[in-house]
Amino acid sequence: MGDQMPDSLQLVIGADLAGQPIAQAMRLANRHGLIAGATGTGKTVTLQRLAEAFSDAGVAVFAADIKGDLCGLGAAGNPQGKVAERIAAMPWLNHKPQAYPVTLWDVHGQSGHPLRTTLSEMGPLLLGSLLELTDSQQSALYAAFKVADREGLLLLDLKDLKALLNHLKDHPELLGDDTALMTTGSSQALLRRLATLEQQGAEALFGEPALQLEDILQPAADGRGRIHLLDASRLVHESPKVYATFLLWLLAELFEQLPERGDADKPLLALFFDEAHLLFAGTPKALQDRLEQVVRLIRSKGVGVYFVTQSPDDLPDDVLAQLGLRIQHGLRAFTAKEQKSLRAVADGFRPNPAFDTLSVLTELGIGEALVGTLQEKGTPEMVQRVLVAPPQSRIGPLSDAERAALIASSPLQGRYDKPIDRESAYEVLMGRKGLAPEADVTAEKKAEPSFTEQAGEFLGTAAGQALKSAMRQAANQLGRQLVRGLMGSLLGGSKRR
């Protein structure tokens, strides 16, 4: 390719040591990928570079911002020093410092739009995994969801499920054939687990307005793919299980809602799952097996999944076998176990006679990587030693003022910012007891001023979003059961009825 920039429908990663561009056809980007390497080797900047490339091609991006510096995508870069030198060594790159269309999200609603889903949409399987339930407790949870479907009780937030569990203690006849599943011990255990989840601050994830997937897929006004960043710096450290469960829900929801696309010239969406080991750590094997199946099947929907982690060992072998693009930054091996792992990483690439892959793994500098791409026919290309192209946006975080300005200019401003607590299981069941619902303290806490509220609120838009969500759930109750059916059939467990 010489000094010529690759075709625009190429995912350009960087250059080999001879200065030749290293890229992969964008039409193969739904074959998933891996960005791995030790701490401080440049994984985040590589992720940033790929997110820009997808955006430039009109592909939407959803990524977790673990360290808080990926949000630099929202500001133009100012290359200096070694970064400027690397850019100069890649004249074909046509590097132009620029900001990218970024939307910021935060489960707690403090550093981005509040990000929520409902218990009904998440379903009992993923919720059970989040609560780390035993088999008997999981069966009780399934029984409770079954009653909710039959009785027309919407489960939107945690207080809805708590109200339902307490109601079933007083009215076990509602369980029908499943009465034996809801023992006193199981019911109390579920309530204790829900209380623990609330103490961890996870209740902020459940409620309305819930995330609408079409908002993630909507392109920017200039045609570039919008980059959605979840501020997970607090979430990963305080509630790693909540972080992992949300990403798994997002993956399953995309699979359920998106139509088959067949062969396309580019993906519809690229997902970047940082700290990817959390998706599989402590996950029951049956669930893990089904997740591997979802990863394999979702590429036909035009979704590429990119796992970011320290070592490929963090991912199951069946997932690794499905990854088309592999970007491996430097690794260190001091123990016999680490050396064995290093050899396994080297063996995962198609050998290149020009160098010894195993030796190079420990020699790579910051911003260098071993890269395995796919050829046009989808077969592995020989591994290359690559200098990763610098991003055009800022390397480093936004200031608080810049973040607030970015949120204020968001096309989703006012759409998710104000929580809405409509009638659901809690209100209905309280009404059956002849009691008035207590004030929703959780909703009041969610409504405390945040960056998004400072930027301004549009109540009409928020109310419209709630109406849309209400219609979606009320008019498509069967659809919501099918979502949980997907989680049951594809992600293990019993089929929803």
C-alpha positions in Angstrom: 0.0 0.0 0.0 3.0 2.3 0.3 2.2 5.8 1.2 -1.5 5.4 0.1 -4.2 5.5 2.6 -6.2 2.2 2.7 -9.8 2.2 1.4 -12.2 4.0 3.7 -14.0 0.7 4.4 -10.9 -0.6 6.2 -10.3 -0.8 9.9 -6.8 0.8 9.9 -4.8 -0.2 13.0 -1.4 1.2 12.3 1.8 0.4 10.4 4.3 -2.4 10.3 8.0 -1.7 10.8 8.4 -0.9 7.1 5.8 1.8 7.4 3.1 -0.2 5.5 -0.5 0.2 6.7 -2.0 -2.7 8.6 -5.7 -2.9 8.3 -8.7 -5.3 8.1 -11.7 -5.1 5.8 -14.5 -3.4 7.6 -16.9 -6.0 6.4 -15.1 -8.5 8.5 -15.2 -6.4 11.7 -18.3 -8.3 12.9 -16.0 -11.3 13.5 -15.2 -9.8 16.9 -11.8 -9.1 18.3 -9.4 -8.8 21.3 -7.2 -6.1 22.7 -4.9 -7.5 25.3 -1.7 -6.6 27.1 -0.2 -5.7 30.5 -1.1 -2.5 32.3 0.5 0.5 30.7 1.2 -1.0 27.3 -1.4 1.1 25.4 -4.6 -0.8 25.3 -6.8 2.2 26.0 -5.2 4.3 23.2 -5.7 1.3 20.8 -9.3 1.1 21.8 -9.6 4.8 21.1 -8.1 4.4 17.7 -10.5 1.7 16.7 -13.5 3.6 18.0 -12.5 6.5 15.8 -12.1 4.2 12.8 -15.6 2.8 13.3 -17.1 6.2 13.8 -15.5 7.5 10.6 -17.0 4.6 8.8 -20.5 5.4 10.1 -20.5 2.5 12.6 -22.0 3.2 16.1 -19.8 2.4 19.1 -20.6 1.5 22.7 -17.7 1.2 25.1 -17.0 1.2 28.8 -14.7 3.9 30.1 -13.0 2.2 32.9 -10.2 4.7 33.8 -12.1 7.8 32.8 -9.7 8.9 30.1 -11.5 7.4 27.0 -13.8 10.3 27.1 -11.0 12.3 25.4 -12.7 11.1 22.2 -14.9 14.1 22.7 -12.1 16.6 22.2 -9.6 17.3 19.5 -6.1 15.9 20.0 -2.9 18.0 20.3 -0.1 15.6 19.2 3.3 16.3 20.6 6.6 14.5 21.2 6.7 10.8 20.3 3.0 10.9 19.2 3.8 13.6 16.7 6.8 11.6 15.5 4.7 8.5 14.9 2.1 10.5 13.0 4.9 11.9 10.8 6.1 8.4 10.1 2.6 7.5 8.7 2.0 10.2 5.9 -0.8 8.1 4.4 -2.7 8.4 7.7 -3.9 12.0 6.8 -4.1 12.6 10.6 -6.4 15.6 11.4 -6.9 16.4 15.1 -10.7 16.4 15.7 -13.3 15.7 18.3 -15.7 12.8 17.8 -19.5 12.7 18.4 -19.6 11.3 21.9 -22.6 10.6 24.2 -21.7 10.0 27.9 -23.6 7.6 30.1 -23.5 6.9 33.8 -25.6 4.4 35.8 -25.6 6.9 38.7 -26.5 9.9 36.4 -23.7 12.0 37.7 -21.2 12.1 34.8 -23.5 11.3 31.9 -27.1 10.5 31.0 -28.6 8.1 33.5 -28.5 4.6 32.1 -31.3 2.3 33.1 -33.1 -0.9 32.2 -36.1 -2.6 33.9 -36.2 -5.8 35.8 -38.8 -7.1 33.3 -36.4 -6.5 30.4 -33.4 -8.0 32.2 -35.4 -11.2 33.2 -34.8 -13.7 36.0 -31.8 -15.5 34.6 -29.4 -12.5 34.5 -31.0 -11.0 37.6 -30.3 -14.4 39.4 -26.7 -14.2 38.2 -26.4 -10.7 39.5 -27.8 -11.8 42.9 -25.6 -14.9 42.9 -28.5 -17.2 43.7 -28.5 -20.9 44.5 -30.5 -23.2 42.2 -33.5 -23.3 44.6 -33.5 -19.4 44.9 -33.2 -19.1 41.1 -36.3 -21.4 40.8 -38.2 -19.2 43.2 -37.3 -16.1 41.2 -38.5 -17.8 38.0 -41.8 -18.6 39.7 -42.2 -14.9 40.8 -41.6 -13.7 37.3 -44.1 -16.2 36.0 -46.8 -14.8 38.3 -45.9 -11.3 37.3 -46.5 -12.2 33.6 -49.8 -14.0 34.4 -51.1 -11.2 36.6 -50.0 -8.4 34.4 -47.7 -6.9 37.0 -44.9 -4.8 35.6 -41.5 -5.3 37.3 -39.6 -2.1 36.6 -37.5 -1.5 39.6 -36.4 -3.3 42.8 -39.3 -2.2 44.9 -41.6 -3.8 42.4 -40.0 -7.2 42.9 -39.8 -6.8 46.7 -43.5 -6.0 46.7 -44.3 -9.1 44.6 -42.2 -11.4 46.8 -43.9 -10.1 50.0 -47.3 -10.5 48.3 -46.6 -14.1 47.4 -45.8 -14.9 51.0 -49.3 -13.8 51.9 -50.9 -15.3 48.8 -49.0 -18.5 47.9 -52.1 -19.7 45.9 -51.0 -17.4 43.1 -48.0 -19.6 42.4 -50.3 -22.5 41.4 -48.2 -25.5 40.4 -45.0 -23.6 41.4 -46.0 -23.2 45.1 -43.3 -25.7 46.2 -40.6 -23.5 44.6 -41.3 -20.5 46.8 -40.3 -21.7 50.2 -40.1 -19.3 53.1 -36.3 -19.7 53.1 -36.0 -18.9 49.4 -38.3 -15.9 49.7 -36.4 -14.5 52.6 -33.1 -15.1 50.9 -34.3 -13.3 47.8 -35.3 -10.3 49.8 -32.0 -10.2 51.6 -30.1 -10.3 48.3 -32.2 -7.5 47.0 -31.5 -5.5 50.1 -27.7 -6.1 49.6 -28.0 -5.0 46.0 -29.7 -1.7 47.1 -26.9 -1.1 49.6 -24.4 -1.4 46.8 -26.2 1.4 44.9 -27.4 -0.9 42.2 -31.0 0.2 42.4 -30.0 3.2 40.1 -29.7 0.7 37.2 -33.4 -0.3 37.3 -36.2 2.0 36.4 -37.4 4.3 33.6 -36.9 5.8 31.2 -35.1 2.7 30.2 -32.4 2.6 27.5 -33.8 2.4 24.0 -31.4 0.6 21.6 -32.4 2.8 18.7 -30.8 5.8 20.5 -27.4 4.0 20.5 -27.6 3.2 16.7 -28.6 6.7 15.7 -25.8 8.3 13.7 -24.4 11.8 14.2 -25.6 14.7 12.0 -22.4 14.5 9.9 -22.9 10.8 9.2 -20.3 9.5 11.6 -21.2 6.8 14.0 -21.9 8.1 17.5 -19.6 6.8 20.2 -21.4 6.0 23.5 -19.2 5.8 26.6 -20.4 4.3 29.9 -18.5 5.9 32.8 -17.6 2.6 34.6 -14.8 3.9 36.8 -16.9 3.8 39.9 -19.1 0.9 38.8 -16.2 -1.6 38.2 -14.7 -1.1 41.6 -17.8 -0.9 43.7 -20.2 -3.2 41.8 -18.3 -5.3 39.2 -21.2 -7.8 39.1 -23.6 -5.0 38.1 -21.2 -3.8 35.4 -20.9 -7.3 33.9 -24.6 -8.1 34.1 -25.5 -4.9 32.3 -23.1 -5.7 29.5 -24.5 -9.2 29.2 -28.0 -7.8 29.1 -27.0 -5.3 26.4 -25.6 -8.1 24.3 -28.7 -10.3 24.7 -31.1 -7.4 24.0 -29.3 -6.5 20.8 -29.5 -10.1 19.7 -33.2 -10.2 20.4 -34.1 -6.9 18.8 -31.9 -6.6 15.7 -32.9 -8.3 12.5 -30.6 -10.5 10.5 -28.4 -8.5 8.2 -26.5 -11.1 6.2 -23.3 -10.0 4.6 -22.8 -6.2 4.8 -19.9 -3.8 4.0 -19.6 -2.8 7.6 -21.1 -3.6 11.0 -24.0 -1.8 12.5 -22.5 -1.6 16.0 -19.1 -2.2 17.7 -19.1 -3.1 21.4 -16.0 -2.8 23.5 -16.1 -4.7 26.7 -13.2 -3.5 28.9 -12.2 -5.6 32.0 -13.7 -8.5 30.0 -12.7 -11.1 32.6 -15.6 -9.8 34.7 -18.1 -11.1 32.1 -17.0 -14.7 32.8 -15.6 -14.6 36.4 -17.9 -16.6 38.6 -20.4 -17.2 35.9 -22.2 -20.5 36.1 -21.0 -22.9 33.3 -24.4 -23.3 31.8 -24.7 -19.5 31.5 -21.2 -19.2 30.1 -21.9 -21.8 27.5 -24.9 -19.9 26.3 -23.1 -16.6 26.3 -20.5 -18.2 24.0 -23.3 -19.1 21.7 -24.7 -15.5 21.7 -21.2 -14.2 20.8 -21.1 -16.6 17.9 -24.6 -15.8 16.6 -24.8 -12.0 17.1 -22.3 -11.3 14.3 -25.1 -12.1 11.9 -27.0 -9.2 13.3 -24.1 -6.8 12.4 -22.6 -6.5 15.9 -18.9 -6.8 16.5 -17.8 -7.6 20.1 -14.3 -6.5 21.1 -13.0 -7.8 24.4 -10.3 -5.7 26.3 -8.3 -7.5 29.0 -4.8 -8.1 30.3 -4.4 -11.6 29.0 -6.3 -13.8 26.5 -6.4 -16.4 29.3 -9.2 -14.2 30.8 -11.6 -15.4 28.1 -12.9 -19.0 27.6 -11.3 -20.9 24.8 -14.6 -21.1 22.8 -14.8 -17.3 22.8 -11.1 -16.9 21.8 -11.7 -19.3 18.9 -14.4 -16.9 17.5 -12.2 -13.7 17.5 -11.1 -12.5 14.1 -8.9 -9.5 15.0 -6.3 -9.9 17.7 -4.2 -7.0 19.0 -1.7 -8.1 21.6 0.3 -5.5 23.4 3.3 -6.4 25.5 3.2 -9.1 28.2 5.6 -9.9 31.0 6.4 -13.5 32.1 8.3 -14.0 35.4 6.8 -17.3 36.6 6.6 -20.7 35.0 2.8 -20.3 34.7 3.2 -16.9 33.0 5.7 -18.3 30.6 3.3 -21.1 29.7 0.6 -18.5 29.1 3.0 -16.5 27.0 3.6 -19.5 24.7 -0.2 -20.0 24.4 -0.6 -16.4 23.3 2.1 -16.7 20.7 0.6 -20.0 19.4 -2.7 -18.2 18.9 -1.2 -16.2 15.9 -0.4 -17.5 12.5 3.4 -17.5 12.4 5.4 -14.9 10.5 8.8 -16.2 9.3 10.2 -12.7 9.7 10.4 -12.9 13.5 9.9 -15.1 16.5 6.4 -14.3 17.9 7.2 -15.5 21.4 10.4 -13.4 21.7 8.7 -10.2 20.4 5.8 -10.5 22.9 8.2 -9.5 25.7 10.0 -6.8 23.7 7.0 -4.7 22.6 7.2 -1.1 23.7 4.2 1.2 24.6 2.0 1.6 21.6 3.4 -1.4 19.8 1.4 -4.6 19.3 1.4 -8.0 17.6 -1.6 -7.9 15.3 -3.4 -10.8 13.6 -6.0 -9.7 11.1 -8.3 -11.6 8.7 -7.7 -11.9 5.0 -10.4 -11.1 2.5 -11.7 -14.7 2.6 -11.9 -14.6 6.4 -8.8 -16.7 7.0 -6.1 -15.6 9.5 -3.3 -13.4 8.1 0.3 -13.8 9.3 1.0 -11.9 12.5 2.6 -8.5 12.1 4.5 -6.3 14.5 2.6 -3.0 14.4 3.0 0.6 15.6 -0.5 1.5 16.5 -1.7 4.7 14.8 -2.3 7.6 17.2 -5.9 8.7 17.6 -7.1 12.1 16.2 -8.9 12.9 19.4 -7.3 13.8 22.8 -5.3 11.2 24.6 -6.5 11.8 28.2 -9.7 12.7 30.0 -12.0 15.7 29.6 -12.2 18.3 32.3 -15.5 18.5 34.3 -16.4 21.6 32.4 -15.8 19.9 29.0 -17.8 16.9 30.1 -20.7 19.1 31.2 -20.6 21.0 27.9 -20.6 17.7 26.0 -23.7 16.5 27.9 -25.4 19.9 27.3 -25.0 19.5 23.6 -26.1 15.9 23.5 -29.0 15.0 21.2 -30.4 12.9 24.0 -30.5 15.8 26.5 -33.6 15.7 28.6 -34.6 12.3 27.3 -33.3 10.1 30.2 -32.4 12.7 32.8 -35.5 12.7 34.9 -36.6 9.4 36.5 -40.2 8.4 36.0 -42.1 6.1 38.4 -45.3 5.0 36.7 -47.8 2.5 38.0 -46.2 -1.0 38.2 -46.3 -4.0 40.5 -45.5 -2.0 43.7 -48.4 0.5 43.2 -50.9 -2.2 42.1 -50.1 -4.5 45.0 -50.3 -1.7 47.5 -53.6 -0.7 46.1 -54.9 -4.2 46.5 -54.1 -3.9 50.2 -55.9 -0.6 50.4 -52.7 1.2 51.2 -51.2 4.3 49.5 -47.7 3.8 48.0 -45.0 5.3 50.1 -42.9 8.2 48.7 -40.3 6.9 46.3 -37.1 8.0 48.1 -35.1 6.3 45.4 -36.6 8.4 42.7 -36.0 11.5 44.8 -32.3 10.6 45.1 -32.1 10.0 41.4 -33.5 13.4 40.7 -30.8 15.2 42.6 -28.9 17.7 40.4 -26.4 16.0 38.1 -24.4 17.2 35.1 -27.4 16.4 32.9 -29.8 18.4 35.0 -27.3 21.3 35.1 -27.3 21.2 31.3 -31.1 21.6 31.3 -34.2 19.3 31.4 -37.0 18.8 28.9 -39.8 17.2 30.8 -42.0 16.8 27.7 -39.3 14.7 26.1 -38.8 12.6 29.2 -42.6 12.1 29.5 -42.7 11.1 25.9 -39.9 8.6 26.5 -41.9 7.1 29.4 -45.0 6.8 27.2 -43.0 5.1 24.5 -41.6 2.7 27.1 -45.0 2.1 28.6 -46.5 1.3 25.1 -43.5 -1.0 24.4 -44.0 -3.0 27.6 -47.9 -3.0 27.7 -48.5 -3.7 24.0 -45.7 -6.2 23.8 -46.0 -8.2 27.0 -45.3 -11.3 24.9 -42.3 -9.6 23.5 -40.9 -9.0 27.0 -41.5 -12.7 27.8 -39.6 -13.5 24.6 -36.7 -11.4 25.8 -36.6 -13.5 28.9 -37.2 -16.5 26.7 -34.0 -15.6 24.8 -32.2 -15.4 28.1 -33.7 -18.7 29.0 -33.2 -20.6 25.7 -29.9 -19.0 24.6 -28.5 -18.2 28.0 -29.6 -21.4 29.9 -32.5 -22.1 32.2 -36.1 -23.0 31.7 -38.3 -21.6 28.9 -40.6 -18.8 29.8 -44.3 -19.5 29.6 
